[in-house]
C-alpha cells in the first residue's frame, strides 16, 4: 500500500542555509514519527511558495545519509493572495501498512497554521 505523508515548514528568509536546515529537519521528523526507512519511500514532492528562489530543497533531502536514491522533485506552489509566505511543503509517497488515519503529518514553524487539526 502506498500512503501520502504530508508536512510543511516555513523559513524566516529566502537563504539556502535556512531552506536546507528546515527541509532536513522536517523530513527527518516525518520519517521518525512514521517509522519510515528510505527504502520505503517511492518519491518525495517538495513545493515552495514563489518567494523561495535561492535553493532547491530537494538537494538537501538527497544529501541525507541513505537518501541518495530517493526520487525527489521541487516545484512552486500557486501564487494565491494571502497565502502563507516562505513556506516549504512536502508530500512523501511511502510504502506502508499503516492505516491512513494513523499517519503522522508534520507541520512546523508558521506552517502549523495550515493544518491546526493535525498538529500535536
N, C-alpha and C positions, 0 to 999 in steps of 0.2 A: 504494500500500500504506500502510495506517495502522499504526504501531507505538506501543506504550506505552513511555514512558520514565519510570522511577521515580527518586525521590530523597527524602531526608529529612534533617532537621536538628533541633537542639534549641536552646532558649533557656535562659538562666540564671534568668530571671524572666518573669512574665507582664506585660510592659511593651510598649506599642505600638512604641516606637523599636527595641527589641530584635527584636521579631517582624518588623517591616518590613525591618530590616537583614539578618536571617538568611534570610528568604524571598527577598529580592532576590539575595543572594549565591548561594543555592542554585540559583535559576532561571537566573541568568546563567552559572553554571558548567555546568549541564546543557546549555544551548544552545551554549556554547563547545566543550565536549567532544564534542558530537554534530553540530556544524556546522549548527545549526538556525536558520532565519530566522523571524520572527514570522508571515509569510505561510504557512509550512509547518505551523503549529500549528492543529489542529482544535479543541482545547479543553484546559483545564487544570483538574483537580480537585485541590483542596487540602484536606487534613483536618488537624485539630489534636486533640490529646488534650483531654479535657474540662476540664483545668486551665488552658487558654488561653481567656480570655474578653474580653480588653481591646481586641482589634483584629481586623479582618478581613485576613488575609494577602493575599487577592485584591486588595485595594485597592492594596497596594504593587506587585503584579505589573502591574496595569493602568496604573500610573504610570511604568513603564519606557518610555523613549522608543521609539516604534514599536509598542507593545503595547496601545494603547487599544482596538483592535478584536478582540483575542484573547479568546474567551469563557472566563471563569474562574468558578469556584464554590467556596465554602467549605462544609465540613461538619465534624462532630465524629466522631472515632473511637469505637469501642465502649469502654466503661469495663471493662477487664479487669484483675483483680487482678494486681499485679506488672508491669504494662506500663510501658514507658519513659515517664517524665513529661516534660511540657513539650516535646512532640515535634510537629513540623510535617512532614507527608508530602505529596508531590506525585506525581500521575500525569498526565503530559503525553501527549496523543494527537497524534502527528506524522505528516504525510505524508512518507514517505521511501522510498528504495530500499535502505537499509542493512539487511542481514540481522539478524534478531533477536539472534543470538549476538554481533553486533558493536556493539550498542547499549551506550553507557556510562551506567550507572546511578550516581548520585552520592549518597553518604552522608557527612554532615559532623557534626562535634562528637560528642556522645554517640550519635548515630544510627548511627555505624559499627557499633555492637553489633547492630543489626537484621539486617544482611546482610554479615557479615565476608567472605563468599565473593566479594562484588562490589567490595570496597574495594581500590583500587590501593595 
